[in-house]
Amino acid sequence: MKSRIYLILILVALGCAVETNAQQNIQFSQYVFNPLFINSAYAGYRGDTYVSGIYRQQWAGLPGSPVTFGASVDWLVPGRDERMGFSAKLMSDKLGPQQTLYASGGYAYRIPMDATGAKRLCLGFGLGITQYRMDGTQLKAVDVNDQAVPVNNETKLVPDANLGVYYYTPDWYVSLAVNDLLAPRTLDVRYSWNQYTFRTMQRSQHLYLGAGCLLNLSDNVKIKPSFMWKEDFKGPSNIDINAFVLLNEVLWVGGSYRRGVKIWNKDNLQSDLEQKDAVALIAEVNATPTIRIGYAYDITISKLSPYQNGTHEISVGLRFLNKKSVREISPRYF
């Protein structure tokens, strides 16, 4: 069974002919604690320089399963009502013989919507580049000297861009982002080997719409519900429903339910596609006012469940206080 699953992953990654057209987007369960990975408009929203790293091993125990690493840094330019933020991101995603490396830089303009700046409309954009790499040395042919199986490494670079809008108040927020804007123009990522043509799993244009709020139950207990709608306009629409409890401004505990939803008819999809995806159990601790550590465990509830051992995700965040700012450090909930 494992060999069959590995073969399926290879076929998905490579495609079998030039007509094959697959997409991908990086999925983090802890995006609610570092939305910069989704929306460039979040740059500088913490008020200080923030460095974050995250590692995700999806479907542990399944040969060739996705392994993802992400790192980001964003900072606020002091003065001028704290209107400008900058960011940089680096992400690596590996699936079987395929690896995608993505780097980008971003800018956010943060417009105060009240006298104190507690309410802001943030507009962001980013530019980047994606490297697609196919490691043919990881492929094993069933038939000796199979001429259709590449045996070398191939790479290709394509440009990328993204846009985002983010509005927040002390009590609620709304976020909208469109990533991989240039994907329709650079979708044809092909590799040629011995007169055969292969296509890699390619990043597709994605839209992310999310919203949430903060409910104060007491001085020591707060609840943060939120949702995220993810759309690539080709595959099934997906939605995350999240809920977290904050205890004593130190510990976040909660979870997320992820599934497919049918928002409109897509003629290219099978009518009987499974909608259930996963449930994530998540904990984040503010170890100090400037250090955050998080862990998520995803429980797959689809038909893939018997063939894997869950998904593990670890994140770390470091906040560097801006010495030029006279404001006091305060928690940022969104």
C-alpha positions as CSV (number, residue, x, y, z in Angstrom):
1,M,0.0,0.0,0.0
2,K,2.8,2.4,0.9
3,S,4.4,1.8,-2.5
4,R,1.1,2.6,-4.2
5,I,0.7,5.8,-2.3
6,Y,4.3,6.9,-3.1
7,L,3.6,6.2,-6.8
8,I,0.4,8.4,-6.6
9,L,2.4,11.2,-5.0
10,I,5.0,11.0,-7.8
11,L,2.3,11.1,-10.5
12,V,0.6,14.1,-8.9
13,A,3.9,15.9,-8.6
14,L,5.1,15.2,-12.2
15,G,2.0,14.8,-14.2
16,C,1.9,12.2,-16.9
17,A,1.5,14.5,-20.0
18,V,1.5,18.1,-21.0
19,E,-2.3,18.3,-20.4
20,T,-1.9,17.7,-16.7
21,N,-2.5,20.9,-14.6
22,A,-2.1,20.7,-10.9
23,Q,-1.9,23.5,-8.2
24,Q,-0.7,23.8,-4.7
25,N,-0.6,26.3,-1.8
26,I,1.2,26.1,1.5
27,Q,-1.0,25.2,4.4
28,F,-0.1,26.3,8.0
29,S,-2.4,25.5,10.9
30,Q,-0.9,28.3,13.0
31,Y,-1.4,31.1,10.4
32,V,-3.7,32.8,13.0
33,F,-0.7,33.7,15.0
34,N,1.4,35.0,12.1
35,P,-0.9,36.1,9.3
36,L,2.0,37.6,7.4
37,F,2.5,34.3,5.7
38,I,-0.9,34.9,4.0
39,N,-1.3,38.7,3.8
40,S,1.5,41.2,3.2
41,A,-0.7,44.0,4.7
42,Y,0.1,42.6,8.2
43,A,3.7,44.0,8.0
44,G,4.5,46.0,11.1
45,Y,1.2,45.3,12.8
46,R,2.8,44.2,16.1
47,G,4.5,47.6,16.3
48,D,8.0,46.2,16.6
49,T,10.4,44.0,14.6
50,Y,9.2,40.4,14.6
51,V,11.1,37.3,13.4
52,S,9.2,34.1,13.0
53,G,10.0,30.5,11.9
54,I,7.7,27.5,11.3
55,Y,8.2,23.9,10.4
56,R,5.5,21.5,9.3
57,Q,5.6,17.8,8.6
58,Q,2.4,16.8,7.0
59,W,1.0,13.2,7.0
60,A,3.9,11.8,9.0
61,G,4.8,8.2,8.1
62,L,3.6,8.6,4.5
63,P,6.5,8.3,2.0
64,G,7.1,11.5,0.0
65,S,4.6,13.5,2.2
66,P,4.9,17.3,2.3
67,V,7.6,19.0,4.5
68,T,7.4,22.7,4.7
69,F,9.5,25.4,6.3
70,G,8.8,29.1,6.5
71,A,10.6,32.1,7.9
72,S,9.6,35.8,8.0
73,V,10.6,39.1,9.4
74,D,8.6,42.3,9.5
75,W,9.2,45.7,11.0
76,L,7.5,49.0,11.6
77,V,9.1,52.3,10.6
78,P,8.8,54.6,13.7
79,G,7.3,58.0,13.4
80,R,4.7,59.4,11.0
81,D,1.9,57.8,12.9
82,E,3.5,54.3,12.4
83,R,2.2,54.2,8.8
84,M,4.8,52.1,7.1
85,G,5.7,48.5,7.5
86,F,8.1,46.2,5.6
87,S,8.5,42.4,5.5
88,A,10.5,39.6,4.0
89,K,9.5,35.9,3.7
90,L,11.2,32.7,2.7
91,M,9.3,29.4,2.3
92,S,10.4,25.9,1.2
93,D,7.9,23.2,0.4
94,K,9.0,19.6,-0.5
95,L,6.7,16.9,-1.9
96,G,8.3,13.7,-3.0
97,P,10.9,14.5,-5.7
98,Q,9.6,18.1,-6.1
99,Q,10.8,21.1,-4.1
100,T,9.5,24.7,-4.3
101,L,11.5,27.6,-2.8
102,Y,9.8,31.0,-2.5
103,A,11.2,34.3,-1.4
104,S,9.5,37.7,-1.4
105,G,9.6,41.2,0.1
106,G,6.6,43.2,1.1
107,Y,5.4,46.7,2.0
108,A,2.3,47.8,4.0
109,Y,0.8,51.3,4.3
110,R,-1.2,51.6,7.6
111,I,-3.9,54.3,7.5
112,P,-5.1,55.4,11.0
113,M,-8.9,55.4,11.2
114,D,-9.2,57.1,14.5
115,A,-7.2,59.6,16.6
116,T,-5.3,57.0,18.6
117,G,-4.4,54.7,15.7
118,A,-6.1,51.7,17.4
119,K,-8.2,51.3,14.2
120,R,-6.3,51.0,10.9
121,L,-6.8,50.2,7.3
122,C,-3.7,48.5,6.0
123,L,-2.8,48.1,2.3
124,G,0.0,45.7,1.4
125,F,1.7,44.3,-1.7
126,G,4.7,42.0,-2.2
127,L,7.0,40.9,-5.0
128,G,8.9,37.7,-5.1
129,I,10.3,34.8,-7.0
130,T,9.6,31.0,-7.0
131,Q,12.1,28.3,-7.8
132,Y,10.7,25.0,-8.9
133,R,13.0,22.0,-8.6
134,M,12.6,18.4,-9.7
135,D,15.0,15.9,-8.3
136,G,15.1,13.0,-10.7
137,T,17.5,11.0,-8.6
138,Q,14.6,10.3,-6.2
139,L,12.6,8.5,-8.9
140,K,12.8,4.8,-9.2
141,A,11.6,3.1,-12.4
142,V,9.7,-0.1,-12.2
143,D,11.2,-1.2,-15.5
144,V,15.0,-0.9,-15.8
145,N,16.2,1.9,-18.1
146,D,12.7,3.3,-18.4
147,Q,13.2,6.2,-20.9
148,A,10.2,8.1,-19.5
149,V,11.7,8.6,-16.0
150,P,14.1,11.6,-15.7
151,V,17.4,10.9,-13.8
152,N,18.8,14.4,-13.3
153,N,17.8,17.6,-11.5
154,E,15.8,20.4,-13.2
155,T,15.0,23.9,-11.9
156,K,13.0,26.9,-13.1
157,L,12.5,30.4,-11.8
158,V,9.2,32.3,-12.1
159,P,8.2,35.8,-10.7
160,D,5.4,36.3,-8.2
161,A,3.3,39.1,-6.7
162,N,0.6,39.5,-4.1
163,L,-1.8,42.1,-2.7
164,G,-3.6,42.4,0.6
165,V,-6.0,44.5,2.6
166,Y,-6.3,44.3,6.4
167,Y,-8.7,46.3,8.7
168,Y,-8.6,46.0,12.4
169,T,-10.0,47.5,15.6
170,P,-9.3,46.5,19.2
171,D,-12.3,44.1,19.0
172,W,-12.5,42.7,15.5
173,Y,-10.7,42.4,12.1
174,V,-11.2,41.6,8.4
175,S,-8.4,40.4,6.1
176,L,-8.4,39.9,2.3
177,A,-5.4,38.7,0.3
178,V,-4.7,37.5,-3.3
179,N,-1.4,35.6,-3.6
180,D,0.5,34.2,-6.6
181,L,-1.0,37.0,-8.9
182,L,1.3,36.1,-11.7
183,A,0.5,32.4,-11.7
184,P,-1.8,32.5,-14.7
185,R,1.0,34.0,-16.7
186,T,3.7,31.6,-15.5
187,L,1.6,28.5,-15.1
188,D,3.5,26.5,-17.7
189,V,6.3,25.1,-15.5
190,R,7.5,22.1,-17.6
191,Y,10.5,19.9,-17.6
192,S,11.8,18.0,-20.6
193,W,13.6,14.7,-20.5
194,N,14.3,12.4,-23.4
195,Q,11.5,13.8,-25.5
196,Y,9.0,13.5,-22.6
197,T,7.4,16.5,-21.0
198,F,6.5,16.7,-17.3
199,R,4.7,19.3,-15.3
200,T,5.4,20.0,-11.6
201,M,2.8,20.9,-8.9
202,Q,2.5,24.6,-9.5
203,R,1.4,27.5,-7.2
204,S,-2.0,28.7,-8.3
205,Q,-3.6,32.1,-7.8
206,H,-5.3,32.0,-4.4
207,L,-7.7,34.3,-2.5
208,Y,-7.9,34.3,1.3
209,L,-10.8,36.0,3.1
210,G,-10.8,35.9,6.9
211,A,-12.4,37.7,9.9
212,G,-12.5,37.3,13.6
213,C,-13.2,39.0,16.9
214,L,-12.1,39.1,20.5
215,L,-14.5,38.4,23.3
216,N,-13.5,39.5,26.9
217,L,-15.0,37.1,29.4
218,S,-12.9,38.5,32.3
219,D,-9.5,40.1,32.9
220,N,-7.8,36.7,32.6
221,V,-9.9,34.9,30.0
222,K,-10.5,36.0,26.4
223,I,-12.0,34.1,23.4
224,K,-10.9,34.6,19.8
225,P,-13.2,33.0,17.2
226,S,-12.3,33.4,13.5
227,F,-12.7,31.9,10.0
228,M,-10.7,31.7,6.8
229,W,-12.1,31.0,3.3
230,K,-9.4,29.8,0.8
231,E,-10.1,29.8,-2.9
232,D,-8.0,28.9,-5.9
233,F,-10.9,29.1,-8.4
234,K,-10.1,25.7,-9.8
235,G,-10.1,23.1,-7.0
236,P,-12.6,22.8,-4.2
237,S,-13.2,25.8,-2.0
238,N,-12.0,25.4,1.6
239,I,-12.9,27.0,4.9
240,D,-11.2,27.0,8.3
241,I,-13.2,27.6,11.5
242,N,-11.0,28.5,14.4
243,A,-11.6,29.1,18.1
244,F,-9.0,29.9,20.8
245,V,-9.0,30.8,24.5
246,L,-6.4,33.1,26.0
247,L,-5.5,32.6,29.6
248,N,-3.7,35.3,31.6
249,E,-2.3,36.8,28.5
250,V,0.1,33.9,28.4
251,L,-1.4,30.7,27.0
252,W,-3.5,30.3,23.9
253,V,-5.3,26.9,23.5
254,G,-7.8,26.0,20.9
255,G,-8.3,24.4,17.5
256,S,-9.3,24.5,13.9
257,Y,-11.7,22.6,11.7
258,R,-10.8,22.4,8.0
259,R,-13.1,21.2,5.2
260,G,-14.1,21.7,1.7
261,V,-17.3,23.7,0.9
262,K,-19.3,24.1,-2.3
263,I,-19.8,27.8,-2.9
264,W,-20.6,27.6,-6.6
265,N,-20.6,24.9,-9.3
266,K,-17.2,24.1,-10.8
267,D,-17.7,21.9,-13.9
268,N,-14.1,20.5,-13.8
269,L,-14.6,18.9,-10.3
270,Q,-16.0,15.5,-9.6
271,S,-19.4,15.6,-7.9
272,D,-18.5,13.1,-5.2
273,L,-15.3,14.7,-3.9
274,E,-14.8,14.2,-0.1
275,Q,-15.2,17.4,1.8
276,K,-13.8,16.4,5.2
277,D,-10.1,17.4,5.7
278,A,-8.7,17.8,9.2
279,V,-9.0,18.9,12.8
280,A,-6.1,20.8,14.3
281,L,-5.3,21.0,18.0
282,I,-3.2,24.1,18.7
283,A,-1.4,25.6,21.7
284,E,0.7,28.8,21.8
285,V,2.6,30.2,24.8
286,N,4.0,33.6,25.3
287,A,7.1,32.4,27.2
288,T,8.2,36.0,27.7
289,P,6.8,39.3,26.5
290,T,9.1,38.9,23.4
291,I,9.2,35.1,22.8
292,R,6.3,33.0,21.5
293,I,6.3,29.2,21.0
294,G,3.6,27.2,19.3
295,Y,2.7,23.6,18.4
296,A,-0.1,22.2,16.3
297,Y,-1.2,18.6,15.7
298,D,-3.5,18.0,12.8
299,I,-5.8,14.9,12.8
300,T,-6.7,13.9,9.3
301,I,-10.4,12.9,9.1
302,S,-10.5,12.2,5.4
303,K,-10.1,8.7,3.8
304,L,-6.3,9.3,3.9
305,S,-6.4,8.9,7.7
306,P,-5.4,5.2,7.9
307,Y,-2.3,5.7,5.9
308,Q,-0.5,8.4,7.9
309,N,0.3,9.4,11.5
310,G,-1.0,12.9,11.7
311,T,0.7,16.3,11.0
312,H,3.1,18.1,13.3
313,E,3.8,21.8,13.2
314,I,6.2,23.8,15.4
315,S,6.6,27.6,15.4
316,V,8.8,30.2,17.2
317,G,8.4,34.0,17.2
318,L,10.9,36.6,18.5
319,R,9.8,40.2,19.1
320,F,12.5,42.9,19.1
321,L,11.3,46.1,20.8
322,N,11.8,49.3,18.8
323,K,14.0,51.5,21.0
324,K,13.0,54.6,19.0
325,S,9.4,54.2,20.0
326,V,8.1,55.6,23.3
327,R,5.0,53.5,23.4
328,E,4.6,50.7,25.9
329,I,4.6,47.1,24.7
330,S,1.1,45.7,24.3
331,P,-0.4,42.4,23.1
332,R,-1.7,42.2,19.5
333,Y,-4.6,39.8,19.2
334,F,-5.1,40.0,15.4
